[in-house]
Amino acid sequence: MILCLAAVPALVCAPRSEAGDIRVGIHEKAPYATRDAEGRWDGLAVALWEDIARANNYTFRYVERPLEQLLPALRDGGLDIVMGEIAVEPFYEKQIDFSQPFLASSLGIAVPAARWKPDWMAIARSLFNWSLIELLAVIVVGLVVVSVLVWIFERHRSGTHFPKRPLHGLGAALWFSTGTMTAVGYGDKTPASVGGRIVAAIWMVAGTLIVAAFTGAVASAVTAARADASGSFDFLRLSRLRNGVLAGSTSEEILRLGRCPLVPFETTSGGLAALGRGEIDTFIADRISLSYVSTHHNLPGIRILPDRFSSFTIAFGLPTGSPLRENINLALLETIHSPEWAKTVARWLGPAHKDTPASLPELE
């Protein structure tokens, strides 16, 4: 009896691999976890987990759950570890623990290719806004005032370039003030009086500042219009669009915090298909899975924007205080710094994937 009682604490505190199979929560989402025709699991996260299990002599079984049920099952004790698109984010850290991260990603934004081509008419229309109109009004008023002042000072001088007759004199003064403001300075019209030269000198300095301000305003308007047409996004712009997301995903949680309208889908391919039919304006998902699905499925007319939006790292999820965490982390770090891991990443993500293990932060 004494020996049995002494063994109880060891059984309670032992990792689940010693007490029974580890329950691994999994959801089919390429390239992290996929299932072949015979029902065998494969994928980037699956390959990493099975290397970790072999290194620690773990026995385990996969428990398939919908993506949105993985973390609740982990918190409630129904699972011992979860894999897939598990992002290391503050709103998850309050509920669960994480392993060391093994991959870096970000949100990717898919849009209809035809809709987001640069619209040059929209860019031209952007030039007609109130800021530019107000600046143009200031320029016109300045030209008129300077022209009148120059003509007043110059009109009585003999041999002047600004005739006494108002129509001809003011026209010549306007020509002079316009050339001075734009720094062209043809020299065919020049003031001779002291007052005219003082006005001209002041206008030279003021004209330089006015032209600089006007050029900057035009450049800003064109840049904003081109960015809007080509697909630069922030939460403000996404809040005006119908955004498709994967139910229970990191993208859903991030966009929900950003107060953006959401249309949840069960699969990435289903969301991209709805995007192609025009039912939503964007489909936002983990860039890695988004690129994988768009590459391996025939989805014409879909464009993934090059901009990175809300970067994060991918890790395994564990219950708070899990006794498995230390051994999993040791095996994980050894694996992702090995040449075999680089080959696994290249197999699933292609050789162009830039997020190497050395670039990932280690968690405390």
C-alpha positions in Angstrom: 0.0 0.0 0.0 2.9 2.4 0.9 4.6 1.7 -2.5 1.3 2.3 -4.4 0.7 5.7 -2.6 4.3 6.7 -3.3 3.8 6.1 -7.0 0.7 8.3 -7.2 2.5 11.7 -7.4 4.8 10.4 -10.1 1.8 9.2 -12.2 0.0 12.5 -11.8 3.1 14.6 -12.7 4.3 12.4 -15.5 4.0 13.7 -19.0 1.1 12.2 -20.9 3.5 10.3 -23.1 4.2 8.1 -20.1 0.6 7.8 -18.9 -0.9 7.3 -22.4 -1.1 8.7 -25.9 -0.6 12.4 -26.3 -3.8 13.9 -27.9 -2.7 16.1 -30.8 -5.3 18.5 -32.0 -5.2 18.9 -35.7 -7.1 20.7 -38.5 -6.7 20.2 -42.2 -5.1 23.3 -43.5 -2.4 23.2 -46.1 0.6 23.5 -45.9 0.6 22.9 -42.1 -1.5 19.8 -42.1 -3.0 17.8 -45.0 -4.4 14.4 -45.4 -3.9 12.0 -48.4 -6.4 9.7 -50.0 -5.5 7.0 -47.5 -6.2 9.2 -44.5 -2.5 9.7 -43.5 -1.5 13.1 -42.2 1.3 15.1 -43.7 2.4 18.7 -43.9 4.9 21.2 -42.5 3.6 21.2 -38.9 3.0 17.4 -39.0 6.5 16.7 -40.1 7.9 18.8 -37.4 5.7 17.3 -34.7 6.6 13.7 -35.7 10.3 14.6 -35.5 9.7 15.9 -32.0 7.7 12.8 -31.0 10.5 10.5 -32.3 13.2 12.5 -30.4 11.2 12.1 -27.1 9.8 8.6 -27.7 6.3 10.0 -27.4 3.2 8.0 -28.4 0.4 10.1 -29.7 -2.8 10.1 -31.7 -4.3 12.9 -33.9 -7.7 14.3 -32.9 -9.2 16.3 -35.7 -11.3 19.3 -34.7 -12.6 22.4 -36.5 -10.1 25.2 -36.3 -12.3 27.3 -34.0 -12.5 24.4 -31.5 -8.8 23.6 -31.2 -7.9 26.3 -28.6 -11.1 25.8 -26.4 -10.4 22.0 -26.4 -6.8 22.7 -25.3 -8.0 25.1 -22.5 -10.6 22.6 -21.3 -8.1 19.7 -21.1 -9.5 17.7 -24.1 -6.2 18.1 -26.0 -2.5 18.1 -25.0 -1.1 20.0 -27.9 -2.5 21.7 -31.0 -0.9 22.4 -34.4 -1.7 24.4 -37.5 -2.0 28.2 -37.9 -1.3 28.9 -34.2 0.0 32.4 -34.0 2.0 33.7 -31.1 -0.3 36.6 -30.2 -1.1 38.4 -26.9 -4.8 37.4 -26.9 -3.8 33.7 -27.2 -1.0 34.0 -24.5 -3.7 34.8 -21.9 -5.3 31.5 -22.5 -2.6 29.0 -23.4 1.2 28.5 -23.6 3.3 28.3 -26.7 6.2 26.2 -27.9 9.2 28.0 -29.4 8.1 29.5 -32.8 9.1 27.5 -35.9 7.9 29.7 -38.8 7.4 33.4 -39.5 4.4 34.6 -41.4 2.0 37.5 -41.8 -1.5 38.2 -43.0 -1.9 38.0 -46.8 -4.6 39.8 -48.7 -6.2 38.3 -51.8 -8.2 40.5 -54.1 -9.7 40.2 -57.6 -6.9 40.9 -60.0 -9.0 42.9 -62.5 -10.6 45.2 -59.8 -7.4 46.3 -58.3 -5.5 47.3 -61.4 -4.4 51.0 -61.3 -7.2 53.2 -62.4 -5.7 56.2 -64.2 -9.0 58.0 -64.3 -9.3 57.7 -60.5 -5.8 59.1 -60.2 -6.8 62.0 -62.5 -9.9 62.6 -60.4 -7.8 62.7 -57.3 -6.2 65.9 -58.5 -9.6 67.7 -58.2 -9.9 67.8 -54.4 -10.6 70.8 -52.1 -7.0 71.0 -50.8 -5.6 71.5 -54.3 -8.4 73.8 -55.3 -7.7 76.0 -52.2 -4.0 76.1 -53.0 -4.7 77.0 -56.6 -7.0 79.8 -55.4 -4.1 81.2 -53.2 -1.8 81.1 -56.2 -4.3 82.9 -58.5 -4.9 85.6 -55.8 -1.1 86.0 -55.3 -0.5 86.4 -59.0 -3.2 89.0 -59.3 -2.0 91.0 -56.3 1.6 91.0 -57.4 0.7 91.9 -61.0 -1.4 94.9 -59.9 1.4 96.1 -57.5 4.1 95.8 -60.2 2.0 97.6 -62.7 1.2 100.4 -60.3 4.9 101.0 -59.6 6.0 100.7 -63.2 3.2 102.3 -65.3 4.6 105.9 -65.2 8.2 105.1 -66.0 9.3 105.8 -69.6 10.5 102.9 -71.6 9.0 100.4 -69.1 8.0 96.9 -70.0 4.6 97.6 -68.4 2.5 100.0 -70.5 0.3 102.6 -68.9 -2.8 101.3 -70.5 -4.4 98.8 -67.9 -5.1 96.0 -70.3 -1.6 95.8 -71.8 0.2 96.8 -68.6 -1.6 94.3 -66.3 -1.2 91.6 -68.9 2.5 92.2 -69.0 2.7 92.2 -65.2 0.8 88.9 -65.0 3.2 87.4 -67.5 6.1 88.6 -65.4 4.7 87.4 -62.0 3.9 84.0 -63.5 7.4 83.5 -64.9 8.9 84.7 -61.6 6.8 82.3 -59.5 7.7 79.3 -61.6 11.4 80.3 -61.6 11.4 80.4 -65.4 12.5 84.0 -65.6 12.6 84.7 -69.4 13.9 88.3 -68.7 11.7 89.9 -71.3 9.8 91.8 -68.6 11.7 93.3 -65.7 10.7 96.1 -63.2 12.8 99.2 -63.1 11.4 101.1 -60.1 12.5 100.5 -56.5 8.9 99.6 -55.5 8.5 97.2 -58.4 11.8 95.4 -57.6 10.9 95.0 -53.9 7.6 93.5 -54.9 9.4 91.2 -57.4 12.0 90.1 -54.8 9.3 89.2 -52.2 7.3 87.3 -54.9 10.4 85.3 -55.9 10.8 84.0 -52.3 7.1 83.5 -51.8 6.7 81.9 -55.3 9.3 79.3 -54.5 7.5 78.2 -51.3 4.1 78.2 -53.1 5.3 76.0 -56.0 7.0 73.6 -53.5 3.8 73.3 -51.5 1.7 72.8 -54.7 4.1 70.2 -56.1 4.0 68.3 -52.7 0.2 68.4 -52.6 -0.1 67.0 -56.2 2.5 64.3 -55.5 0.6 63.3 -52.3 -2.7 63.1 -54.0 -1.4 61.0 -56.9 0.5 58.7 -54.5 -2.7 58.2 -52.4 -4.8 57.5 -55.5 -2.3 55.0 -56.8 -2.0 53.2 -53.5 -5.8 53.0 -53.3 -6.0 51.6 -56.8 -3.1 49.2 -56.4 -4.2 47.8 -53.1 -2.4 49.3 -50.0 -4.5 48.4 -47.0 -4.9 49.4 -43.4 -7.6 48.8 -40.8 -9.4 52.0 -41.9 -9.7 50.8 -45.5 -10.5 47.3 -44.5 -13.3 48.6 -42.3 -15.2 49.7 -45.5 -14.9 46.3 -47.3 -16.4 42.8 -47.1 -13.5 40.8 -45.8 -13.5 37.0 -46.0 -11.6 35.1 -43.3 -11.1 31.5 -42.2 -13.4 30.8 -39.2 -11.4 30.6 -36.0 -8.1 31.8 -37.6 -5.6 34.3 -36.6 -6.8 36.6 -39.4 -10.3 36.6 -38.0 -9.1 37.5 -34.5 -6.8 40.3 -35.8 -9.5 41.8 -38.0 -12.1 41.5 -35.3 -9.9 43.6 -33.0 -9.5 46.1 -35.9 -13.4 46.3 -36.1 -13.4 45.2 -39.7 -16.5 43.5 -41.3 -15.9 39.7 -41.5 -17.4 36.9 -43.6 -16.1 33.6 -42.2 -15.4 30.5 -44.4 -14.6 27.0 -43.4 -11.8 26.6 -45.9 -9.3 28.9 -47.7 -10.2 27.5 -51.1 -13.9 28.3 -50.4 -13.1 31.8 -49.4 -11.0 32.4 -52.6 -13.7 30.9 -54.7 -16.2 33.4 -53.1 -13.8 36.2 -53.8 -13.6 35.1 -57.5 -17.4 35.2 -57.7 -17.5 38.8 -56.3 -19.3 37.8 -53.0 -16.5 39.5 -50.9 -14.0 42.2 -51.6 -11.0 40.6 -50.0 -10.0 37.3 -48.5 -7.5 37.6 -45.7 -5.5 34.7 -44.3 -2.1 33.5 -43.2 0.1 34.4 -46.1 1.8 31.0 -46.2 -1.5 29.0 -46.5 -2.9 31.6 -48.9 0.0 31.4 -51.2 0.0 27.6 -51.0 -3.7 27.2 -51.9 -3.6 29.8 -54.7 -0.5 28.1 -56.2 -1.9 24.5 -56.0 -5.5 25.3 -57.1 -6.6 26.7 -60.3 -7.9 30.1 -59.2 -7.7 32.5 -62.1 -8.4 36.2 -61.5 -7.1 36.2 -57.9 -4.2 38.3 -56.9 -2.3 38.2 -53.6 -0.9 41.6 -52.8 2.8 41.9 -52.1 2.4 44.0 -48.9 3.0 42.3 -45.6 0.3 43.1 -43.0 0.4 42.3 -39.3 3.4 39.9 -39.1 3.5 37.1 -36.5 5.2 33.7 -35.8 3.7 30.2 -35.8 4.2 27.8 -32.9 2.5 24.8 -31.2 -0.2 25.5 -28.6 0.1 23.8 -25.2 -2.0 24.0 -22.0 -0.8 26.5 -19.4 2.0 24.8 -17.4 2.2 21.8 -19.6 5.0 19.3 -18.5 5.6 18.6 -22.2 6.8 22.1 -23.0 10.4 21.8 -22.1 11.1 18.6 -23.9 9.1 19.7 -27.0 11.1 23.0 -27.2 14.5 21.3 -27.0 13.6 18.9 -29.8 11.9 21.6 -31.8 14.9 23.9 -31.7 17.3 21.1 -32.7 15.0 20.2 -35.6 14.5 23.7 -37.1 18.2 24.4 -37.0 19.0 21.2 -39.0 19.5 20.9 -42.8 16.6 18.5 -42.9 14.2 21.2 -41.7 15.3 23.5 -44.5 14.5 20.7 -47.0 11.1 20.3 -45.4 10.3 24.0 -45.6 11.5 24.0 -49.3 9.2 21.1 -50.0 6.1 22.8 -48.7 6.8 26.4 -49.2 9.3 26.5 -52.1 13.0 27.4 -52.0 12.2 31.2 -52.1 10.7 31.2 -48.6 12.8 33.8 -46.7 11.9 33.2 -43.0 14.7 31.0 -41.7 14.9 29.6 -38.2 17.7 32.0 -37.4 15.4 34.9 -37.9 12.8 33.7 -35.4 12.8 35.0 -31.8 13.1 32.5 -28.9 10.4 32.7 -26.2 11.3 33.0 -22.6 
